[in-house]
Amino acid sequence: MQYADYASWQRQWMKGDVYPRQLSYWTGQLAGVEALEVPTDRARPPVQTQNGATEEFALTPERSARGCSA
């Protein structure tokens, strides 16, 4: 399954009364939760350039086998 297939399925699923019910549910679940303010090291430029950086690293087979639990 490709992401586009999933997105198409989800759009179809959200038609009808599903969307209002989901919106109501999540509005209730998130009521009172403050927005997360994530600090940045610099202001965003007025025009987005898509310039970025990459970070390469290697995992040992042992670390990779352990998964995300450190």
Backbone as a ProteinNet text record, in pm:
[ID]
protein_1_A
[PRIMARY]
MQYADYASWQRQWMKGDVYPRQLSYWTGQLAGVEALEVPTDRARPPVQTQNGATEEFALTPERSARGCSA
[TERTIARY]
84.4	0	89.2	58.6	130	55.8	128	65.3	-53.3	-42.1	-152.9	-278.1	-261.7	-375.7	-440.6	-358.1	-409	-481	-421	-482	-616.4	-624.3	-750	-855.2	-815.6	-908	-957.3	-864	-901.9	-997.7	-974.2	-1066.8	-1206.4	-1215.4	-1345.1	-1410.4	-1332	-1382.6	-1436.4	-1374.3	-1413.2	-1537	-1593.4	-1715.5	-1833.4	-1940.6	-2060.3	-2046.7	-2098.7	-2099.9	-1972.4	-1877.3	-1753.8	-1672.1	-1657.5	-1574.6	-1625.6	-1755.1	-1800.3	-1779.6	-1798.9	-1777.1	-1630.6	-1541.7	-1398.5	-1353.9	-1403.2	-1368.5	-1414	-1535.3	-1587	-1503.8	-1470.4	-1390	-1255.5	-1182.9	-1049	-1051.5	-1156.2	-1168.8	-1183	-1262.2	-1277.6	-1150	-1081.3	-957.5	-849	-846.1	-739.2	-779.4	-900.1	-946.2	-852.7	-810.6	-724.9	-577.5	-541.2	-400.1	-338.2	-229.5	-163.3	-83.6	-76.1	2.7	149.8	216.2	358.4	437.1	514.9	600.2	739.6	780.4	911.4	1007.2	1108.8	1202.6	1285.2	1321	1408	1534.4	1637.8	1763.2	1771.1	1676.7	1672.6	1533.3	1501.8	1371.2	1363.2	1242.9	1223.6	1241.5	1296.8	1312	1175.5	1162.7	1035.2	996.2	1094.9	1068.2	1134	1054.7	1107.9	1191.5	1311.3	1403.1	1419.6	1377.5	1399.1	1545.3	1628.3	1767.6	1769.2	1852.9	1860.7	1993.8	2002.7	2126.6	2094.1	2195.7	2180.1	2278.6	2245.9	2334.2	2345.7	2465.1	2486.7	2544.2	2499.4	2553.3	2534.4	2607.9	2599.4	2561.5	2480.3	2444.6	2516.1	2563.7	2622.8	2507.8	2536.3	2430.6	2367.3	2447.7	2395.5	2295.5	2331.1	2242.1	2115.6	2128.8	2013.6	1918.6	1972.9	1890.5	1816.6	1872.3	1806	1683.8	1676.9	1562.9	1575.7	1464.1	1463.3	1483.5	1472.3	1491.3	1640.2	1681.2	1824.7	1870.8
-117.4	0	124.1	216.9	342.9	446.6	551.8	655.8	718.3	737.9	797.7	711.3	579.2	489.3	508.6	517.4	538.6	672.9	777.3	910.1	910.2	842.2	833.3	759.3	649.4	574.5	661.4	735.8	818.4	929.7	991.4	1095.4	1037.1	918.2	853.5	821.7	773.7	736.5	856.7	972.8	1092.4	1161.2	1109.9	1169.1	1131.8	1209.2	1179.4	1227.6	1148.5	1193.4	1158.1	1093	1054.9	1178.2	1272.4	1391.1	1469.4	1505.5	1581	1504.2	1372.5	1293.8	1293.4	1276.4	1277.8	1414.9	1519.2	1655.1	1679.9	1638.6	1655.1	1576.2	1453.6	1369.7	1433.9	1472.5	1526.5	1665.2	1742.1	1872.1	1851.7	1753.1	1721.2	1668	1579.1	1521.1	1625.8	1724.3	1824.4	1952.8	1955.3	2074.9	2102	2224.7	2263.8	2235.4	2169.4	2141.5	2265.3	2309.8	2428.1	2392.1	2486.2	2465.5	2452.1	2363.3	2342.1	2450.5	2523.7	2626.2	2567.3	2547.3	2489.5	2601.8	2623.6	2731.5	2697.4	2798.8	2781.3	2861.9	2827.4	2899.4	3025.6	3040.9	3163.6	3178.3	3298	3324.2	3262	3225.2	3171.3	3282.3	3251	3353.9	3389.3	3508.9	3548.1	3460.6	3406.1	3317.6	3182.9	3075.1	2942.7	2895.8	2846.4	2809	2659.7	2580.4	2435.7	2399.5	2496.1	2464.9	2397.2	2301.7	2231.4	2163.1	2079.3	2008.5	1862.1	1781.3	1640.9	1605.2	1503.8	1453.3	1303.4	1259.5	1117	1054.7	933.4	859	710.7	631.8	486.7	423.1	320.1	243.1	109	68.1	-65.9	-167.2	-285.5	-388	-413.4	-406.7	-429.6	-319.3	-194.7	-83.1	-89.4	-121.6	-131	-240.3	-351.7	-462.5	-428.1	-337	-297.8	-212.2	-145.8	-59.2	74.4	136.8	272.3	276.7	168.7	173.4	177.2	288.6	308	251.2
0	0	0	-84.3	-90.8	-6	34.4	116	43.6	-87.2	-163.6	-153.6	-151.6	-136.1	0.7	103.5	239.4	249.5	193.1	198.8	126.6	14	-59.1	23.2	85.2	170.7	285.3	346.4	460.2	418.6	303.9	255.6	235.9	178.6	159.9	294.4	388.4	519.1	596	575.7	650.4	593.9	486.6	431.9	521.1	508.9	586.6	729.7	824	963.6	1039.3	975.9	1044.4	1081.1	988.5	1015.1	1135.2	1142.7	1260.2	1391.2	1388.4	1510.6	1549.7	1452.2	1480.7	1531	1467.4	1509.6	1652.5	1685.2	1820.6	1921	1886.8	1975.9	2006	1900.5	1920.7	1982.6	1955.2	2021.1	2171.5	2209.9	2351.8	2413.5	2343.4	2395.6	2416.3	2329	2333.8	2405.5	2460.2	2532.2	2649.6	2661.9	2772.5	2752.8	2645	2619	2555.5	2613.8	2559.3	2434.4	2343.1	2221.3	2258.5	2190.9	2213.6	2141.9	2216.3	2157.4	2142.1	2019.4	1992.1	1954	2034.5	2001.8	1878.5	1806.6	1690.9	1713	1642.1	1660.5	1574.5	1481.8	1401.8	1341.1	1300.8	1241	1102	1063.2	928.4	825.8	710.2	606.6	547.1	490.7	431.2	312.5	242.4	129.3	158.5	156.7	183.1	64.7	92	-15.7	-32.6	62.2	61.7	82.2	116.6	149.5	285.3	300.6	427.7	441.3	540.2	566.1	590.7	584.3	616.6	726	798.9	903.4	882.5	855.3	833.7	959.5	987.8	1100.3	1073.3	1144.7	1126.9	1260	1251.9	1370.6	1364.6	1478.4	1484.3	1472.2	1426.2	1421.6	1558.1	1664.4	1798.1	1838.6	1811	1845.3	1762.6	1636.5	1550.7	1597	1644	1690.9	1818.5	1899.6	2024.8	2000.1	1886.9	1858.8	1927.5	1957.2	2011.5	2161.3	2232.4	2377.6	2408.6	2464.5	2488.6	2617.4
[MASK]
++++++++++++++++++++++++++++++++++++++++++++++++++++++++++++++++++++++

